Amino acid sequence: MSRAIAAVQTPGRRLRSEGKQAAILKAAETLFLTEGYERASVDAIASRAQVSKRTVYDHFGDKGTIFLRVIERAHNAVTGAISAAIDDELTQGRDLREALTAFSQRVVTQAFPSSDYVTFRRLTSQRWPIPQLTEATRDRPERMLEERFTVLAERGEIRTDNPGLAARHFTALTISLVLDLLDTREGAETGEPEILSVITEGVDTFLRAYR
């Protein structure tokens, strides 16, 4: 739907239009998860959303655009959760070890188990070729963490001339290791004490290198 059309819509029509878009995206998400991107058809999406195929095309253009909107919505939700964790946990004046540990633990116990992250990961790990988010969108969480590490370096809380590399090292030693652990134990329970142990060891290793 063009901006020109949207601009002349009445409030009631705009609400109905937004409701149809939401129904289409919800239906598409379900089908992309259950059928996969390749097998999910626009006809099936329209039927599940209870709209016409023409309506789907009017709002989104094609299946690839629908898929990108679905994964972008999930990615934005996860990015928002990570942004909140950065702002709430990596605060000025807090003990750095405590802050880094709390941030990592919050990400792996709240952001990653969320339905949005599960949806994003399942959709983007499909076997066949799928539309991809732009690099700028995909890397937004990493850039946010790099920005906070730049502030930490400027305050003298960490020693580095490359905050981006420091942020990647930190993530590799903590969050990525927990994800690897969870992946290798798919279907088996991994308790918070074990997760916290991985994180605290990673934080200590990082601080030995960057303080």
N, C-alpha and C positions, 0 to 999 in steps of 0.2 A: 504494500500500500504506500503510495507516494506521500511526501510531506504535504503537498498541495491538497490532496484529498483529505488527509488527517486534519489540516488546518480549518477546513470548512465543515467538519462534522459537528453536529450538536452534541452536548454532553451525554445525552442518552445513547446516541449512536456510537459515540466514542467508547462508552462503557461496554456496549454490546460487542464492539469490535475487539476490545481488549480481552473480553471474556472468551471470544472465539479463539484468539491467539493463544491464550492460556490453555484452553481445552486441546488445541492442536498440539502444543508442545508437550502437554502431559500424556496425550495418546502416543505421540511419537517416541517419547522417552520409554514408555512401557514396551512398545514394539521393538525399538532398537535394542533394548535389554533382552527381550525374550526371543526375538527372531534374528537379531543381528542387522547391521546396516544394509548389507547386500540384499537380504531377503525381505526386509520391511518395505512395503510399497506405499506410494502416496494414496492409492485407493484404500488400503487398509487403515492408514492414518486418518483419512477423512471419515471412514465408516466408524472408527472407534471414537473419534471426536464428535460425531454426529453433525458433521457439516458437509457441504458439497466439496468435491475435488477442486472445483473452480475457486472456492473460498480459500482452500489451502494454497493454491498457486497465487491468488491475489495477495495473500498476506506474506508469503515467504519465497515464492518464485520456483523453488525446486527442492528436491529431497536433501541435497547437500547443504543448502542453507538452513533447512530445518535442523539437521544434525548438528551443525555448528552452533545454532542458537541453543540447543539442548545442552551440549557440553560447555558452552560458554556460561550458561546460567548456573550449572553446577560448579564450574571453576570459580565464578565470581563469589559464590557463597563460601567456598573454601578459602578463597583469598581474603574475604571479609573476616573470617574467623582467625586467620593467621595475623592479619593487621591488628585485630583487637588484642591478640595475645602479645604482640610486640609492644603495643601502647600500654597495656596493663602490667606486663611483667618486666620488660627491659626499661625500667624507669631510673631517672637520675637519683643518686643517693643510695640506691639499694646495693647491698653486697652483690658483686658481679657473679660469683659462683652460685649464689642462691637464685639470682635473677635468670641466669642461663638455664639452670636446672628447672625452674618453674615454667619457663617458656617452652622448653622442649617437652616437658611432661604434659603440658596443656595441649600442645599440638598433637601429640601422638595418642592422647587419651580422650580428646574432645573433637578436634578437627578431623582427624583421620577416620575414626569410627563413624562419623556422620554419614547419613544417607547420601548427601551431596558428593562427598569424596568417593564413596563406594561406587556411585553412579558414574562419576567422571573416570575413575580408574577402569571400571569394567568396559565402558564404551571406547576408551582410547587404547585398550589393549586387545581389540579384536584382530583376528588373523588377517582379514582382507584389507585392501587399501581403503582408507577413510579420509574424509576432509579433515584438515588440520587447522587448529587455531594459529593465529599469527604468533611469531616468536615473541613479540612485545607483550601480547596477552598472556601467553603461556609462562613467561619468565617473571611476571609481575611479583609473585611472592618472594622470589630470590632477590629482586631489586629492592624490595621493601626492607628485607633483612640487611642487605648491603648498605642501605642508607643509614640504618640504625648502627651498624658496625662502624661506619664512617664517623658517626657522632661519638661512639665509644673511643675510637682512636684519637679524635680531636681532644677529648677530655683526658687522655692519657691512661684510660682504663685498660686498653690493650695496646700492644706495640706492633704496628704494621704500617707499611707504605701501600698496601694493597687490600683495602677492606673487603673487596669483592671476593678475593681469594680466601681471606680469613673466614668470611661467612660460609663459603663452600666447604672449607675444612671443618668448620664447626658442625655444619649440617651432616657431613659425611661421618663424623665421629659420634653423632647422637641420633638424630631423627632417621637418617638413612639406615643406620645399623638396626634400629628398632623395626623399621619396615622390612628389612631383610629377614630378621628373626620371625616376624609375623608371617611372612611369605613362606618360609621353610616349614612353618608349623600350621599351615592352612588346615582348618578344621579342628585343630587342637587348641586348647585354652592356654594363653600366656598371661600370667598374673601381673598385676601392677608392681609388686616388689621386684620381679625380674626385669621389667621394663625400666623401672627407676634405677636399678643397678647398672644397666647398660648406659643410661643417660648420665649418671653421676660419674662413671668411669670416663665417658667421652668428654664431659665438661672438664674434668681434672686434667685429662691429656691435652685438651685444647689450651687450657690456661697455662700449663707448663711451657707450651710453645709460644704463647702470645703475651705473656706478662713479664 
